[in-house]
Amino acid sequence: MNSLPDSKKTPSRLRAMAPPSKRAKTSDGTFDVVSQLVSTVQVGIALCYERLKESLTGGPDNKTDICNNLHGALTKPNIQKILVQLQERGEIHGKTYGKQTVFVAKQDDQEAPSAEELTTMDQEIERLKAEVADHKDQQRQLSSTLGGLNSTLTTEQIKERIDQLTKENDEFEARLATLRSGDNVMSEADKKRIEKAFDENRKHWKKRKQMFKDILDPITEFMPGKPKDFMAEIGIETDEDAGVDIKANPLEAIQ
């Protein structure tokens, strides 16, 4: 909020505007306390209104802002009462936000801009709008560029990736050279291990095939038709249907 240009002089200004410290007596010899109170309130109202008028360029004030700028010349409760009174009289505007009310002086008495000034203001507004739109376009373009840069590999990451791919390529080249040479690429130990696994699996294969035959034969023994037709009907395929010969040895091709 704006401060008064001569805010440090406010207490002395208040004292100058206030009634004399010596209490005046009435005609019957009593002190005129009511007149002094009225005069003090009027001074307070004038100071608060003056403060709001001087803050037009800095935005609205609340009671704390005014109290600070008056350097305690008036208390916050008194300032609040004065501001509410000015608002009720229609001399200032006030708006409540939650538990706080802010006040601002009316600007009705401010000099209205001329037609030329309004035209200049409108042109400046349009220029600023265009400038804002241009900055937004630049921001979108820069954001897009930044997103692309963030999604690409860094120089160090590219070097690491090249080293990794070079190593993999060398390994594949070595394997390819071995295959092209026609040399035996399978060791004797590997052959024996594969033959042993194949013989073991074929033994289980024969055993399960015999178990199936022992179950199927009693079922189809007295059934009309051929057992093969019955198996086809219930969706059972034999080795022969699949073109597989249990006696064949596929390892002979790599001997």
C-alpha positions as CSV (number, residue, x, y, z in Angstrom):
1,M,0.0,0.0,0.0
2,N,1.1,3.6,-0.6
3,S,2.4,5.6,2.3
4,L,1.5,9.3,2.8
5,P,4.2,11.6,1.4
6,D,4.5,13.3,4.8
7,S,3.3,10.4,6.9
8,K,5.9,11.0,9.6
9,K,4.2,14.4,10.3
10,T,0.8,12.8,10.8
11,P,0.7,12.9,14.6
12,S,1.7,16.6,14.5
13,R,-1.0,17.2,11.8
14,L,-3.5,15.5,14.0
15,R,-2.6,17.6,17.0
16,A,-2.8,20.8,14.9
17,M,-6.2,19.8,13.6
18,A,-7.5,18.7,17.0
19,P,-9.1,21.2,19.5
20,P,-6.9,22.9,22.1
21,S,-5.5,20.7,24.9
22,K,-7.0,23.0,27.5
23,R,-10.6,22.0,27.8
24,A,-13.1,24.8,27.1
25,K,-15.7,25.6,29.7
26,T,-19.4,26.2,28.9
27,S,-21.4,29.1,30.2
28,D,-22.3,27.3,33.4
29,G,-18.6,26.6,34.1
30,T,-18.5,22.9,33.0
31,F,-16.1,21.5,30.5
32,D,-17.5,21.0,27.0
33,V,-16.4,17.4,26.6
34,V,-18.9,16.6,23.9
35,S,-17.7,19.3,21.6
36,Q,-14.1,18.1,22.0
37,L,-15.1,14.5,21.2
38,V,-17.0,15.7,18.1
39,S,-14.1,17.7,16.9
40,T,-11.7,14.8,17.5
41,V,-13.9,12.5,15.5
42,Q,-14.1,15.0,12.7
43,V,-10.3,15.2,12.6
44,G,-10.1,11.4,12.5
45,I,-12.6,11.2,9.6
46,A,-10.7,13.8,7.7
47,L,-7.4,12.0,8.2
48,C,-8.8,8.6,7.2
49,Y,-10.5,10.0,4.1
50,E,-7.3,11.9,3.2
51,R,-5.3,8.7,3.5
52,L,-7.7,6.8,1.2
53,K,-7.7,9.6,-1.4
54,E,-3.9,9.5,-1.5
55,S,-3.9,5.7,-1.9
56,L,-5.9,5.7,-5.1
57,T,-2.9,4.8,-7.2
58,G,-1.8,2.1,-4.8
59,G,-5.0,0.1,-4.4
60,P,-7.4,-0.3,-1.4
61,D,-6.4,-0.1,2.2
62,N,-7.7,-1.8,5.4
63,K,-7.7,-0.5,8.9
64,T,-4.2,-1.9,9.6
65,D,-2.7,-0.1,6.5
66,I,-4.2,3.2,7.5
67,C,-3.2,2.8,11.2
68,N,0.4,2.1,10.1
69,N,0.5,5.0,7.7
70,L,-0.9,7.3,10.4
71,H,1.8,6.0,12.8
72,G,-0.7,5.2,15.6
73,A,-2.4,8.6,15.6
74,L,-5.7,6.8,15.7
75,T,-6.4,3.3,17.1
76,K,-7.5,0.5,14.9
77,P,-11.0,0.3,16.5
78,N,-11.6,4.0,15.9
79,I,-10.3,3.8,12.4
80,Q,-12.7,0.9,11.7
81,K,-15.6,2.8,13.0
82,I,-14.7,5.9,10.9
83,L,-14.3,3.8,7.8
84,V,-17.6,2.1,8.3
85,Q,-19.2,5.5,8.8
86,L,-17.7,6.9,5.6
87,Q,-18.9,3.9,3.7
88,E,-22.4,4.2,5.1
89,R,-22.4,7.9,4.0
90,G,-21.4,6.8,0.5
91,E,-18.1,8.7,0.5
92,I,-15.9,5.6,0.1
93,H,-16.3,2.1,-1.1
94,G,-15.8,-1.0,1.1
95,K,-15.8,-4.7,0.3
96,T,-15.5,-7.6,2.8
97,Y,-13.2,-10.6,2.0
98,G,-13.6,-13.2,4.7
99,K,-12.9,-11.5,8.0
100,Q,-11.3,-8.5,6.5
101,T,-12.8,-5.4,4.9
102,V,-10.9,-3.2,2.5
103,F,-11.8,0.4,1.6
104,V,-11.0,2.7,-1.2
105,A,-12.0,6.3,-1.9
106,K,-14.5,7.0,-4.7
107,Q,-13.0,8.1,-8.0
108,D,-16.1,10.0,-9.2
109,D,-14.3,13.3,-8.8
110,Q,-11.3,12.2,-10.9
111,E,-10.8,13.9,-14.2
112,A,-12.2,11.7,-17.0
113,P,-9.7,11.0,-19.9
114,S,-10.4,12.7,-23.2
115,A,-11.4,11.0,-26.4
116,E,-7.8,11.2,-27.7
117,E,-6.5,9.7,-24.4
118,L,-9.1,6.8,-24.6
119,T,-8.1,6.1,-28.2
120,T,-4.4,6.0,-27.2
121,M,-5.3,3.7,-24.3
122,D,-7.2,1.4,-26.6
123,Q,-4.3,1.3,-29.0
124,E,-1.9,0.5,-26.2
125,I,-4.2,-2.3,-25.0
126,E,-4.4,-3.9,-28.4
127,R,-0.6,-3.6,-28.8
128,L,-0.1,-5.3,-25.5
129,K,-2.6,-8.0,-26.4
130,A,-0.7,-8.7,-29.6
131,E,2.6,-8.8,-27.7
132,V,1.2,-11.3,-25.2
133,A,-0.1,-13.5,-28.0
134,D,3.3,-13.4,-29.6
135,H,5.0,-14.3,-26.4
136,K,2.6,-17.2,-25.9
137,D,3.4,-18.5,-29.4
138,Q,7.2,-18.3,-28.6
139,Q,6.6,-20.0,-25.3
140,R,4.8,-22.9,-27.0
141,Q,7.5,-23.3,-29.6
142,L,10.3,-23.2,-27.0
143,S,8.4,-25.8,-24.8
144,S,8.1,-28.1,-27.8
145,T,11.8,-27.7,-28.6
146,L,12.6,-28.4,-25.0
147,G,10.4,-31.5,-24.9
148,G,12.2,-32.8,-28.0
149,L,15.6,-32.2,-26.4
150,N,14.7,-33.8,-23.2
151,S,13.5,-37.0,-25.0
152,T,16.8,-37.5,-26.9
153,L,19.9,-39.1,-25.6
154,T,22.7,-37.0,-24.3
155,T,26.2,-37.1,-25.8
156,E,27.4,-39.4,-23.0
157,Q,24.4,-41.7,-23.4
158,I,25.0,-41.9,-27.2
159,K,28.7,-42.8,-26.7
160,E,27.7,-45.6,-24.2
161,R,25.1,-46.9,-26.6
162,I,27.6,-47.0,-29.5
163,D,30.1,-48.9,-27.4
164,Q,27.4,-51.4,-26.4
165,L,26.2,-52.0,-30.0
166,T,29.8,-52.3,-31.2
167,K,30.5,-55.0,-28.6
168,E,27.3,-56.9,-29.6
169,N,28.2,-56.6,-33.3
170,D,31.7,-58.0,-32.7
171,E,30.1,-61.0,-30.9
172,F,27.7,-61.6,-33.8
173,E,30.5,-61.3,-36.3
174,A,32.5,-63.9,-34.4
175,R,29.6,-66.3,-34.3
176,L,28.9,-65.7,-38.0
177,A,32.5,-66.4,-38.9
178,T,32.4,-69.7,-37.1
179,L,29.2,-70.8,-38.9
180,R,30.6,-69.8,-42.3
181,S,33.8,-71.8,-41.7
182,G,31.8,-75.0,-41.7
183,D,33.6,-76.2,-38.5
184,N,31.7,-78.3,-36.0
185,V,30.0,-75.7,-33.8
186,M,28.7,-78.3,-31.2
187,S,31.0,-79.9,-28.7
188,E,30.8,-83.6,-27.9
189,A,29.6,-82.9,-24.4
190,D,26.7,-80.9,-25.8
191,K,25.8,-83.7,-28.1
192,K,25.8,-86.3,-25.3
193,R,23.7,-84.0,-23.1
194,I,21.1,-83.5,-25.8
195,E,20.9,-87.3,-26.7
196,K,20.5,-88.2,-23.1
197,A,17.6,-85.7,-22.7
198,F,16.0,-86.9,-25.9
199,D,16.2,-90.6,-24.9
200,E,14.7,-89.8,-21.5
201,N,11.8,-87.9,-23.0
202,R,11.1,-90.5,-25.6
203,K,10.9,-93.2,-22.9
204,H,8.2,-91.2,-21.2
205,W,6.5,-90.6,-24.5
206,K,6.3,-94.4,-25.2
207,K,5.1,-95.1,-21.7
208,R,2.2,-92.6,-21.9
209,K,1.3,-93.8,-25.4
210,Q,1.0,-97.3,-24.1
211,M,-1.1,-96.2,-21.1
212,F,-3.5,-94.4,-23.4
213,K,-3.8,-97.6,-25.6
214,D,-4.5,-99.7,-22.5
215,I,-7.4,-97.4,-21.6
216,L,-8.8,-96.9,-25.1
217,D,-8.8,-100.6,-26.2
218,P,-11.3,-101.9,-23.5
219,I,-13.6,-98.9,-24.2
220,T,-13.7,-99.4,-28.0
221,E,-13.6,-103.2,-28.0
222,F,-17.4,-103.7,-28.2
223,M,-18.3,-100.4,-29.8
224,P,-19.6,-100.3,-33.3
225,G,-17.3,-98.7,-35.8
226,K,-13.5,-98.2,-35.8
227,P,-11.6,-96.8,-32.8
228,K,-10.0,-94.2,-35.1
229,D,-13.4,-92.8,-36.0
230,F,-14.3,-92.6,-32.3
231,M,-11.1,-90.8,-31.4
232,A,-11.7,-88.3,-34.3
233,E,-15.3,-87.8,-33.0
234,I,-14.1,-86.9,-29.5
235,G,-11.1,-84.8,-30.8
236,I,-8.1,-87.1,-30.1
237,E,-5.2,-87.0,-32.5
238,T,-2.6,-89.7,-32.7
239,D,1.1,-89.4,-33.5
240,E,0.3,-90.6,-37.0
241,D,-2.3,-87.9,-37.4
242,A,0.3,-85.3,-36.5
243,G,2.9,-86.9,-38.9
244,V,5.2,-87.9,-36.0
245,D,7.1,-91.2,-35.9
246,I,8.1,-92.2,-32.4
247,K,10.9,-94.4,-33.7
248,A,12.6,-91.6,-35.7
249,N,15.7,-90.0,-34.3
250,P,15.9,-86.3,-35.2
251,L,19.5,-86.2,-33.7
252,E,20.8,-88.1,-36.7
253,A,20.7,-84.9,-38.7
254,I,23.4,-83.3,-36.5
255,Q,25.6,-86.4,-36.1
